[in-house]
């Protein structure tokens, strides 16, 4: 698990590109189209909860409040942007 946490942005981009190529190859069959659709839906869900995920990874002390804002107002885009900014906000060390 620590290995995943220590991955840089370049590695994540490489994984994304490789995954996209894989999905494009399997997308040419009917079963592949279903898998592609599921991957797209999962990607949208992850994007929707991105502010809450970032808050958790950064150990933001307001993580629960960000999650609540994200769940209830994230669909308004304004609520999603506010949650994202809040997730990235620096907090003083105690």
Gaussian input, Z-matrix of N, CA and C with variables (Angstrom, degrees):
# hf/3-21g

backbone

0 1
 N
 C     1     B1
 C     2     B2     1     A1
 N     3     B3     2     A2     1     D1
 C     4     B4     3     A3     2     D2
 C     5     B5     4     A4     3     D3
 N     6     B6     5     A5     4     D4
 C     7     B7     6     A6     5     D5
 C     8     B8     7     A7     6     D6
 N     9     B9     8     A8     7     D7
 C    10    B10     9     A9     8     D8
 C    11    B11    10    A10     9     D9
 N    12    B12    11    A11    10    D10
 C    13    B13    12    A12    11    D11
 C    14    B14    13    A13    12    D12
 N    15    B15    14    A14    13    D13
 C    16    B16    15    A15    14    D14
 C    17    B17    16    A16    15    D15
 N    18    B18    17    A17    16    D16
 C    19    B19    18    A18    17    D17
 C    20    B20    19    A19    18    D18
 N    21    B21    20    A20    19    D19
 C    22    B22    21    A21    20    D20
 C    23    B23    22    A22    21    D21
 N    24    B24    23    A23    22    D22
 C    25    B25    24    A24    23    D23
 C    26    B26    25    A25    24    D24
 N    27    B27    26    A26    25    D25
 C    28    B28    27    A27    26    D26
 C    29    B29    28    A28    27    D27
 N    30    B30    29    A29    28    D28
 C    31    B31    30    A30    29    D29
 C    32    B32    31    A31    30    D30
 N    33    B33    32    A32    31    D31
 C    34    B34    33    A33    32    D32
 C    35    B35    34    A34    33    D33
 N    36    B36    35    A35    34    D34
 C    37    B37    36    A36    35    D35
 C    38    B38    37    A37    36    D36
 N    39    B39    38    A38    37    D37
 C    40    B40    39    A39    38    D38
 C    41    B41    40    A40    39    D39
 N    42    B42    41    A41    40    D40
 C    43    B43    42    A42    41    D41
 C    44    B44    43    A43    42    D42
 N    45    B45    44    A44    43    D43
 C    46    B46    45    A45    44    D44
 C    47    B47    46    A46    45    D45
 N    48    B48    47    A47    46    D46
 C    49    B49    48    A48    47    D47
 C    50    B50    49    A49    48    D48
 N    51    B51    50    A50    49    D49
 C    52    B52    51    A51    50    D50
 C    53    B53    52    A52    51    D51
 N    54    B54    53    A53    52    D52
 C    55    B55    54    A54    53    D53
 C    56    B56    55    A55    54    D54
 N    57    B57    56    A56    55    D55
 C    58    B58    57    A57    56    D56
 C    59    B59    58    A58    57    D57
 N    60    B60    59    A59    58    D58
 C    61    B61    60    A60    59    D59
 C    62    B62    61    A61    60    D60
 N    63    B63    62    A62    61    D61
 C    64    B64    63    A63    62    D62
 C    65    B65    64    A64    63    D63
 N    66    B66    65    A65    64    D64
 C    67    B67    66    A66    65    D65
 C    68    B68    67    A67    66    D66
 N    69    B69    68    A68    67    D67
 C    70    B70    69    A69    68    D68
 C    71    B71    70    A70    69    D69
 N    72    B72    71    A71    70    D70
 C    73    B73    72    A72    71    D71
 C    74    B74    73    A73    72    D72
 N    75    B75    74    A74    73    D73
 C    76    B76    75    A75    74    D74
 C    77    B77    76    A76    75    D75
 N    78    B78    77    A77    76    D76
 C    79    B79    78    A78    77    D77
 C    80    B80    79    A79    78    D78
 N    81    B81    80    A80    79    D79
 C    82    B82    81    A81    80    D80
 C    83    B83    82    A82    81    D81
 N    84    B84    83    A83    82    D82
 C    85    B85    84    A84    83    D83
 C    86    B86    85    A85    84    D84
 N    87    B87    86    A86    85    D85
 C    88    B88    87    A87    86    D86
 C    89    B89    88    A88    87    D87
 N    90    B90    89    A89    88    D88
 C    91    B91    90    A90    89    D89
 C    92    B92    91    A91    90    D90
 N    93    B93    92    A92    91    D91
 C    94    B94    93    A93    92    D92
 C    95    B95    94    A94    93    D93
 N    96    B96    95    A95    94    D94
 C    97    B97    96    A96    95    D95
 C    98    B98    97    A97    96    D96
 N    99    B99    98    A98    97    D97
 C   100   B100    99    A99    98    D98
 C   101   B101   100   A100    99    D99
 N   102   B102   101   A101   100   D100
 C   103   B103   102   A102   101   D101
 C   104   B104   103   A103   102   D102
 N   105   B105   104   A104   103   D103
 C   106   B106   105   A105   104   D104
 C   107   B107   106   A106   105   D105
 N   108   B108   107   A107   106   D106
 C   109   B109   108   A108   107   D107
 C   110   B110   109   A109   108   D108
 N   111   B111   110   A110   109   D109
 C   112   B112   111   A111   110   D110
 C   113   B113   112   A112   111   D111
 N   114   B114   113   A113   112   D112
 C   115   B115   114   A114   113   D113
 C   116   B116   115   A115   114   D114
 N   117   B117   116   A116   115   D115
 C   118   B118   117   A117   116   D116
 C   119   B119   118   A118   117   D117
 N   120   B120   119   A119   118   D118
 C   121   B121   120   A120   119   D119
 C   122   B122   121   A121   120   D120
 N   123   B123   122   A122   121   D121
 C   124   B124   123   A123   122   D122
 C   125   B125   124   A124   123   D123
 N   126   B126   125   A125   124   D124
 C   127   B127   126   A126   125   D125
 C   128   B128   127   A127   126   D126
 N   129   B129   128   A128   127   D127
 C   130   B130   129   A129   128   D128
 C   131   B131   130   A130   129   D129
 N   132   B132   131   A131   130   D130
 C   133   B133   132   A132   131   D131
 C   134   B134   133   A133   132   D132
 N   135   B135   134   A134   133   D133
 C   136   B136   135   A135   134   D134
 C   137   B137   136   A136   135   D135
 N   138   B138   137   A137   136   D136
 C   139   B139   138   A138   137   D137
 C   140   B140   139   A139   138   D138
 N   141   B141   140   A140   139   D139
 C   142   B142   141   A141   140   D140
 C   143   B143   142   A142   141   D141
 N   144   B144   143   A143   142   D142
 C   145   B145   144   A144   143   D143
 C   146   B146   145   A145   144   D144
 N   147   B147   146   A146   145   D145
 C   148   B148   147   A147   146   D146
 C   149   B149   148   A148   147   D147
 N   150   B150   149   A149   148   D148
 C   151   B151   150   A150   149   D149
 C   152   B152   151   A151   150   D150
 N   153   B153   152   A152   151   D151
 C   154   B154   153   A153   152   D152
 C   155   B155   154   A154   153   D153
 N   156   B156   155   A155   154   D154
 C   157   B157   156   A156   155   D155
 C   158   B158   157   A157   156   D156
 N   159   B159   158   A158   157   D157
 C   160   B160   159   A159   158   D158
 C   161   B161   160   A160   159   D159
 N   162   B162   161   A161   160   D160
 C   163   B163   162   A162   161   D161
 C   164   B164   163   A163   162   D162
 N   165   B165   164   A164   163   D163
 C   166   B166   165   A165   164   D164
 C   167   B167   166   A166   165   D165
 N   168   B168   167   A167   166   D166
 C   169   B169   168   A168   167   D167
 C   170   B170   169   A169   168   D168
 N   171   B171   170   A170   169   D169
 C   172   B172   171   A171   170   D170
 C   173   B173   172   A172   171   D171
 N   174   B174   173   A173   172   D172
 C   175   B175   174   A174   173   D173
 C   176   B176   175   A175   174   D174
 N   177   B177   176   A176   175   D175
 C   178   B178   177   A177   176   D176
 C   179   B179   178   A178   177   D177
 N   180   B180   179   A179   178   D178
 C   181   B181   180   A180   179   D179
 C   182   B182   181   A181   180   D180
 N   183   B183   182   A182   181   D181
 C   184   B184   183   A183   182   D182
 C   185   B185   184   A184   183   D183
 N   186   B186   185   A185   184   D184
 C   187   B187   186   A186   185   D185
 C   188   B188   187   A187   186   D186
 N   189   B189   188   A188   187   D187
 C   190   B190   189   A189   188   D188
 C   191   B191   190   A190   189   D189
 N   192   B192   191   A191   190   D190
 C   193   B193   192   A192   191   D191
 C   194   B194   193   A193   192   D192
 N   195   B195   194   A194   193   D193
 C   196   B196   195   A195   194   D194
 C   197   B197   196   A196   195   D195
 N   198   B198   197   A197   196   D196
 C   199   B199   198   A198   197   D197
 C   200   B200   199   A199   198   D198
 N   201   B201   200   A200   199   D199
 C   202   B202   201   A201   200   D200
 C   203   B203   202   A202   201   D201
 N   204   B204   203   A203   202   D202
 C   205   B205   204   A204   203   D203
 C   206   B206   205   A205   204   D204
 N   207   B207   206   A206   205   D205
 C   208   B208   207   A207   206   D206
 C   209   B209   208   A208   207   D207
 N   210   B210   209   A209   208   D208
 C   211   B211   210   A210   209   D209
 C   212   B212   211   A211   210   D210
 N   213   B213   212   A212   211   D211
 C   214   B214   213   A213   212   D212
 C   215   B215   214   A214   213   D213
 N   216   B216   215   A215   214   D214
 C   217   B217   216   A216   215   D215
 C   218   B218   217   A217   216   D216
 N   219   B219   218   A218   217   D217
 C   220   B220   219   A219   218   D218
 C   221   B221   220   A220   219   D219
 N   222   B222   221   A221   220   D220
 C   223   B223   222   A222   221   D221
 C   224   B224   223   A223   222   D222
 N   225   B225   224   A224   223   D223
 C   226   B226   225   A225   224   D224
 C   227   B227   226   A226   225   D225
 N   228   B228   227   A227   226   D226
 C   229   B229   228   A228   227   D227
 C   230   B230   229   A229   228   D228
 N   231   B231   230   A230   229   D229
 C   232   B232   231   A231   230   D230
 C   233   B233   232   A232   231   D231
 N   234   B234   233   A233   232   D232
 C   235   B235   234   A234   233   D233
 C   236   B236   235   A235   234   D234
 N   237   B237   236   A236   235   D235
 C   238   B238   237   A237   236   D236
 C   239   B239   238   A238   237   D237
 N   240   B240   239   A239   238   D238
 C   241   B241   240   A240   239   D239
 C   242   B242   241   A241   240   D240
 N   243   B243   242   A242   241   D241
 C   244   B244   243   A243   242   D242
 C   245   B245   244   A244   243   D243
 N   246   B246   245   A245   244   D244
 C   247   B247   246   A246   245   D245
 C   248   B248   247   A247   246   D246
 N   249   B249   248   A248   247   D247
 C   250   B250   249   A249   248   D248
 C   251   B251   250   A250   249   D249
 N   252   B252   251   A251   250   D250
 C   253   B253   252   A252   251   D251
 C   254   B254   253   A253   252   D252
 N   255   B255   254   A254   253   D253
 C   256   B256   255   A255   254   D254
 C   257   B257   256   A256   255   D255
 N   258   B258   257   A257   256   D256
 C   259   B259   258   A258   257   D257
 C   260   B260   259   A259   258   D258
 N   261   B261   260   A260   259   D259
 C   262   B262   261   A261   260   D260
 C   263   B263   262   A262   261   D261
 N   264   B264   263   A263   262   D262
 C   265   B265   264   A264   263   D263
 C   266   B266   265   A265   264   D264
 N   267   B267   266   A266   265   D265
 C   268   B268   267   A267   266   D266
 C   269   B269   268   A268   267   D267
 N   270   B270   269   A269   268   D268
 C   271   B271   270   A270   269   D269
 C   272   B272   271   A271   270   D270
 N   273   B273   272   A272   271   D271
 C   274   B274   273   A273   272   D272
 C   275   B275   274   A274   273   D273
 N   276   B276   275   A275   274   D274
 C   277   B277   276   A276   275   D275
 C   278   B278   277   A277   276   D276
 N   279   B279   278   A278   277   D277
 C   280   B280   279   A279   278   D278
 C   281   B281   280   A280   279   D279

   B1=1.4526
   B2=1.5280
   B3=1.3474
   B4=1.4580
   B5=1.5195
   B6=1.3144
   B7=1.4640
   B8=1.5274
   B9=1.3288
   B10=1.4656
   B11=1.5262
   B12=1.3185
   B13=1.4620
   B14=1.5225
   B15=1.3365
   B16=1.4557
   B17=1.5177
   B18=1.3187
   B19=1.4644
   B20=1.5245
   B21=1.3282
   B22=1.4548
   B23=1.5212
   B24=1.3333
   B25=1.4686
   B26=1.5208
   B27=1.3313
   B28=1.4601
   B29=1.5169
   B30=1.3185
   B31=1.4659
   B32=1.5218
   B33=1.3306
   B34=1.4629
   B35=1.5274
   B36=1.3249
   B37=1.4670
   B38=1.5238
   B39=1.3323
   B40=1.4609
   B41=1.5228
   B42=1.3185
   B43=1.4633
   B44=1.5221
   B45=1.3334
   B46=1.4620
   B47=1.5198
   B48=1.3303
   B49=1.4696
   B50=1.5288
   B51=1.3326
   B52=1.4668
   B53=1.5234
   B54=1.3236
   B55=1.4618
   B56=1.5175
   B57=1.3229
   B58=1.4636
   B59=1.5266
   B60=1.3265
   B61=1.4719
   B62=1.5217
   B63=1.3319
   B64=1.4619
   B65=1.5259
   B66=1.3272
   B67=1.4648
   B68=1.5247
   B69=1.3264
   B70=1.4647
   B71=1.5293
   B72=1.3268
   B73=1.4668
   B74=1.5169
   B75=1.3444
   B76=1.4624
   B77=1.5228
   B78=1.3295
   B79=1.4600
   B80=1.5088
   B81=1.3242
   B82=1.4599
   B83=1.5290
   B84=1.3284
   B85=1.4644
   B86=1.5273
   B87=1.3188
   B88=1.4723
   B89=1.5257
   B90=1.3270
   B91=1.4624
   B92=1.5271
   B93=1.3220
   B94=1.4573
   B95=1.5072
   B96=1.3376
   B97=1.4648
   B98=1.5284
   B99=1.3270
   B100=1.4627
   B101=1.5301
   B102=1.3364
   B103=1.4669
   B104=1.5259
   B105=1.3195
   B106=1.4537
   B107=1.5260
   B108=1.3180
   B109=1.4638
   B110=1.5204
   B111=1.3326
   B112=1.4636
   B113=1.5277
   B114=1.3262
   B115=1.4636
   B116=1.5288
   B117=1.3214
   B118=1.4592
   B119=1.5311
   B120=1.3226
   B121=1.4666
   B122=1.5230
   B123=1.3351
   B124=1.4647
   B125=1.5290
   B126=1.3300
   B127=1.4601
   B128=1.5238
   B129=1.3293
   B130=1.4672
   B131=1.5265
   B132=1.3378
   B133=1.4634
   B134=1.5214
   B135=1.3335
   B136=1.4665
   B137=1.5261
   B138=1.3234
   B139=1.4632
   B140=1.5225
   B141=1.3273
   B142=1.4616
   B143=1.5322
   B144=1.3440
   B145=1.4603
   B146=1.5300
   B147=1.3153
   B148=1.4589
   B149=1.5350
   B150=1.3362
   B151=1.4732
   B152=1.5327
   B153=1.3145
   B154=1.4676
   B155=1.5267
   B156=1.3279
   B157=1.4646
   B158=1.5234
   B159=1.3244
   B160=1.4710
   B161=1.5279
   B162=1.3199
   B163=1.4714
   B164=1.5254
   B165=1.3106
   B166=1.4616
   B167=1.5111
   B168=1.3195
   B169=1.4710
   B170=1.5190
   B171=1.3355
   B172=1.4716
   B173=1.5277
   B174=1.3228
   B175=1.4689
   B176=1.5278
   B177=1.3255
   B178=1.4544
   B179=1.5289
   B180=1.3410
   B181=1.4692
   B182=1.5356
   B183=1.3202
   B184=1.4658
   B185=1.5321
   B186=1.3108
   B187=1.4661
   B188=1.5414
   B189=1.3160
   B190=1.4702
   B191=1.5337
   B192=1.3219
   B193=1.4576
   B194=1.5286
   B195=1.3322
   B196=1.4625
   B197=1.5214
   B198=1.3346
   B199=1.4645
   B200=1.5295
   B201=1.3154
   B202=1.4741
   B203=1.5265
   B204=1.3301
   B205=1.4677
   B206=1.5256
   B207=1.3252
   B208=1.4626
   B209=1.5315
   B210=1.3285
   B211=1.4712
   B212=1.5253
   B213=1.3332
   B214=1.4570
   B215=1.5292
   B216=1.3289
   B217=1.4601
   B218=1.5214
   B219=1.3250
   B220=1.4553
   B221=1.5161
   B222=1.3109
   B223=1.4670
   B224=1.5188
   B225=1.3377
   B226=1.4628
   B227=1.5210
   B228=1.2810
   B229=1.4512
   B230=1.5202
   B231=1.3123
   B232=1.4650
   B233=1.5226
   B234=1.3293
   B235=1.4627
   B236=1.5175
   B237=1.3369
   B238=1.4667
   B239=1.5250
   B240=1.3337
   B241=1.4626
   B242=1.5284
   B243=1.3269
   B244=1.4672
   B245=1.5337
   B246=1.3317
   B247=1.4711
   B248=1.5283
   B249=1.3261
   B250=1.4597
   B251=1.5279
   B252=1.3272
   B253=1.4676
   B254=1.5226
   B255=1.3243
   B256=1.4599
   B257=1.5364
   B258=1.3270
   B259=1.4659
   B260=1.5258
   B261=1.3249
   B262=1.4596
   B263=1.5250
   B264=1.3269
   B265=1.4623
   B266=1.5241
   B267=1.3375
   B268=1.4643
   B269=1.5236
   B270=1.3209
   B271=1.4563
   B272=1.5116
   B273=1.3366
   B274=1.4571
   B275=1.5321
   B276=1.3240
   B277=1.4666
   B278=1.5190
   B279=1.3264
   B280=1.4665
   B281=1.5057
   A1=111.12
   A2=117.08
   A3=119.96
   A4=111.16
   A5=115.72
   A6=119.78
   A7=110.99
   A8=116.49
   A9=120.71
   A10=110.02
   A11=117.61
   A12=121.26
   A13=111.93
   A14=117.29
   A15=121.31
   A16=113.55
   A17=118.13
   A18=120.54
   A19=110.11
   A20=116.66
   A21=121.87
   A22=111.15
   A23=115.57
   A24=121.05
   A25=111.44
   A26=117.07
   A27=120.39
   A28=112.08
   A29=116.49
   A30=120.22
   A31=110.76
   A32=117.07
   A33=120.05
   A34=110.59
   A35=117.17
   A36=120.39
   A37=109.80
   A38=117.04
   A39=120.99
   A40=111.25
   A41=117.24
   A42=120.74
   A43=110.04
   A44=117.31
   A45=120.99
   A46=112.42
   A47=116.87
   A48=120.79
   A49=110.10
   A50=116.69
   A51=120.16
   A52=110.76
   A53=116.44
   A54=120.41
   A55=112.21
   A56=116.85
   A57=121.01
   A58=111.26
   A59=115.70
   A60=119.27
   A61=109.94
   A62=116.59
   A63=120.70
   A64=110.79
   A65=116.69
   A66=119.96
   A67=111.32
   A68=117.84
   A69=120.37
   A70=110.64
   A71=116.40
   A72=120.02
   A73=111.05
   A74=117.35
   A75=118.64
   A76=112.27
   A77=117.02
   A78=120.77
   A79=114.16
   A80=117.29
   A81=120.28
   A82=112.38
   A83=119.06
   A84=122.08
   A85=108.67
   A86=115.94
   A87=119.67
   A88=111.14
   A89=116.55
   A90=119.83
   A91=109.73
   A92=116.32
   A93=120.54
   A94=112.32
   A95=116.39
   A96=119.85
   A97=110.72
   A98=116.69
   A99=120.52
   A100=109.51
   A101=116.44
   A102=120.21
   A103=111.25
   A104=116.04
   A105=120.62
   A106=110.94
   A107=116.15
   A108=120.58
   A109=112.07
   A110=116.39
   A111=120.33
   A112=111.05
   A113=116.96
   A114=120.61
   A115=110.46
   A116=116.96
   A117=121.71
   A118=110.66
   A119=116.52
   A120=120.93
   A121=110.64
   A122=116.67
   A123=120.17
   A124=109.93
   A125=116.88
   A126=120.61
   A127=112.11
   A128=116.60
   A129=120.03
   A130=111.66
   A131=116.51
   A132=120.12
   A133=110.31
   A134=116.78
   A135=120.17
   A136=110.97
   A137=116.96
   A138=120.60
   A139=110.95
   A140=117.19
   A141=121.58
   A142=110.52
   A143=116.50
   A144=120.77
   A145=112.88
   A146=118.08
   A147=122.02
   A148=113.06
   A149=120.36
   A150=118.42
   A151=112.93
   A152=117.37
   A153=120.53
   A154=110.69
   A155=117.39
   A156=121.22
   A157=109.77
   A158=116.83
   A159=121.04
   A160=110.21
   A161=117.00
   A162=120.30
   A163=110.39
   A164=117.44
   A165=120.63
   A166=112.40
   A167=117.09
   A168=120.74
   A169=111.79
   A170=116.70
   A171=120.25
   A172=111.50
   A173=116.74
   A174=122.84
   A175=111.39
   A176=114.22
   A177=121.56
   A178=108.66
   A179=118.15
   A180=119.26
   A181=112.99
   A182=117.70
   A183=121.92
   A184=111.69
   A185=116.87
   A186=121.65
   A187=112.88
   A188=117.12
   A189=119.88
   A190=111.36
   A191=116.93
   A192=120.26
   A193=110.97
   A194=116.63
   A195=120.54
   A196=109.92
   A197=116.78
   A198=121.24
   A199=110.53
   A200=116.79
   A201=120.56
   A202=110.16
   A203=116.87
   A204=120.66
   A205=110.18
   A206=115.82
   A207=121.39
   A208=111.43
   A209=116.67
   A210=120.55
   A211=111.04
   A212=117.13
   A213=119.56
   A214=115.06
   A215=118.35
   A216=119.43
   A217=113.55
   A218=117.58
   A219=120.56
   A220=113.50
   A221=117.14
   A222=121.20
   A223=112.28
   A224=118.55
   A225=120.71
   A226=112.76
   A227=119.58
   A228=126.92
   A229=111.08
   A230=119.44
   A231=121.06
   A232=108.89
   A233=116.91
   A234=121.53
   A235=111.44
   A236=116.54
   A237=121.37
   A238=110.51
   A239=117.34
   A240=121.31
   A241=110.43
   A242=117.62
   A243=121.12
   A244=109.83
   A245=116.99
   A246=120.40
   A247=110.81
   A248=117.30
   A249=121.07
   A250=110.83
   A251=117.15
   A252=120.79
   A253=110.32
   A254=116.34
   A255=121.61
   A256=110.58
   A257=116.47
   A258=120.63
   A259=111.47
   A260=117.29
   A261=121.58
   A262=113.73
   A263=117.03
   A264=120.45
   A265=109.88
   A266=114.83
   A267=121.26
   A268=109.37
   A269=115.89
   A270=121.73
   A271=109.16
   A272=117.08
   A273=119.04
   A274=110.65
   A275=115.77
   A276=121.33
   A277=108.70
   A278=115.82
   A279=120.29
   A280=110.81
   D1=-37.63
   D2=179.00
   D3=-62.97
   D4=-32.33
   D5=179.52
   D6=-63.05
   D7=-38.73
   D8=178.71
   D9=-68.90
   D10=-41.07
   D11=-179.39
   D12=-63.85
   D13=-30.22
   D14=-176.50
   D15=-90.90
   D16=5.95
   D17=179.73
   D18=-71.70
   D19=140.03
   D20=178.58
   D21=-86.37
   D22=171.91
   D23=-179.21
   D24=-61.84
   D25=-36.30
   D26=-179.78
   D27=-61.46
   D28=-39.56
   D29=178.64
   D30=-67.22
   D31=-39.85
   D32=178.53
   D33=-65.29
   D34=-38.31
   D35=178.40
   D36=-65.14
   D37=-42.44
   D38=177.86
   D39=-61.30
   D40=-42.34
   D41=177.20
   D42=-63.16
   D43=-41.39
   D44=179.13
   D45=-63.55
   D46=-42.46
   D47=178.78
   D48=-65.10
   D49=-45.55
   D50=179.05
   D51=-62.02
   D52=-41.38
   D53=177.59
   D54=-64.09
   D55=-38.90
   D56=178.82
   D57=-64.80
   D58=-41.84
   D59=177.78
   D60=-63.58
   D61=-43.95
   D62=178.61
   D63=-59.97
   D64=-45.06
   D65=-179.01
   D66=-67.27
   D67=-33.50
   D68=177.43
   D69=-66.35
   D70=-38.09
   D71=179.31
   D72=-67.35
   D73=-46.83
   D74=-178.37
   D75=-77.63
   D76=-13.48
   D77=-179.40
   D78=-71.15
   D79=-5.64
   D80=-178.71
   D81=-83.10
   D82=-7.16
   D83=177.31
   D84=-110.59
   D85=166.97
   D86=179.15
   D87=-64.88
   D88=-45.02
   D89=178.53
   D90=-63.97
   D91=-36.64
   D92=177.63
   D93=-64.11
   D94=-36.74
   D95=178.64
   D96=-65.75
   D97=-36.14
   D98=177.06
   D99=-65.88
   D100=-45.31
   D101=178.00
   D102=-62.67
   D103=-39.27
   D104=177.89
   D105=-63.11
   D106=-41.11
   D107=177.03
   D108=-63.82
   D109=-42.32
   D110=177.72
   D111=-64.70
   D112=-41.25
   D113=178.06
   D114=-62.58
   D115=-38.77
   D116=178.77
   D117=-64.61
   D118=-43.85
   D119=179.52
   D120=-64.67
   D121=-43.54
   D122=178.24
   D123=-62.74
   D124=-40.26
   D125=177.43
   D126=-61.60
   D127=-41.14
   D128=178.24
   D129=-65.41
   D130=-39.12
   D131=178.26
   D132=-64.51
   D133=-43.38
   D134=177.94
   D135=-63.27
   D136=-40.26
   D137=177.72
   D138=-63.92
   D139=-40.52
   D140=179.51
   D141=-61.05
   D142=-41.97
   D143=-177.09
   D144=-92.92
   D145=12.34
   D146=-179.42
   D147=-54.60
   D148=-44.57
   D149=178.29
   D150=-59.53
   D151=-41.03
   D152=179.64
   D153=-68.51
   D154=-37.47
   D155=178.78
   D156=-65.60
   D157=-43.99
   D158=179.48
   D159=-63.74
   D160=-42.71
   D161=179.35
   D162=-61.08
   D163=-40.41
   D164=178.62
   D165=-67.00
   D166=-42.44
   D167=-179.17
   D168=-68.75
   D169=-31.94
   D170=179.60
   D171=-87.59
   D172=1.16
   D173=-178.11
   D174=53.06
   D175=46.76
   D176=178.85
   D177=-67.19
   D178=130.40
   D179=-179.55
   D180=-64.68
   D181=-18.76
   D182=178.92
   D183=-97.83
   D184=24.57
   D185=-174.11
   D186=-55.20
   D187=-43.74
   D188=-178.09
   D189=-66.73
   D190=-40.76
   D191=179.29
   D192=-66.76
   D193=-37.47
   D194=177.67
   D195=-64.65
   D196=-40.99
   D197=178.63
   D198=-62.75
   D199=-43.10
   D200=179.51
   D201=-63.64
   D202=-45.57
   D203=177.56
   D204=-60.19
   D205=-44.08
   D206=-179.02
   D207=-61.88
   D208=-44.17
   D209=-177.98
   D210=-66.50
   D211=-46.49
   D212=-172.15
   D213=-89.35
   D214=-27.20
   D215=-178.19
   D216=-123.06
   D217=1.76
   D218=-179.29
   D219=-61.69
   D220=-29.04
   D221=-178.83
   D222=-69.51
   D223=-13.42
   D224=-178.05
   D225=-87.05
   D226=1.99
   D227=-175.67
   D228=64.58
   D229=-46.25
   D230=176.79
   D231=-63.90
   D232=-44.55
   D233=176.63
   D234=-62.90
   D235=-37.71
   D236=179.15
   D237=-65.91
   D238=-43.90
   D239=179.51
   D240=-65.36
   D241=-42.14
   D242=178.20
   D243=-61.58
   D244=-43.86
   D245=178.48
   D246=-63.24
   D247=-38.89
   D248=179.88
   D249=-65.80
   D250=-44.65
   D251=178.33
   D252=-63.59
   D253=-42.04
   D254=179.23
   D255=-63.17
   D256=-38.18
   D257=179.46
   D258=-65.05
   D259=-34.34
   D260=-179.22
   D261=-86.22
   D262=-11.51
   D263=-176.21
   D264=-62.80
   D265=134.22
   D266=178.72
   D267=-74.59
   D268=139.75
   D269=176.60
   D270=-117.33
   D271=141.21
   D272=-179.85
   D273=-63.55
   D274=141.99
   D275=177.71
   D276=-74.61
   D277=140.41
   D278=179.81
   D279=-97.57

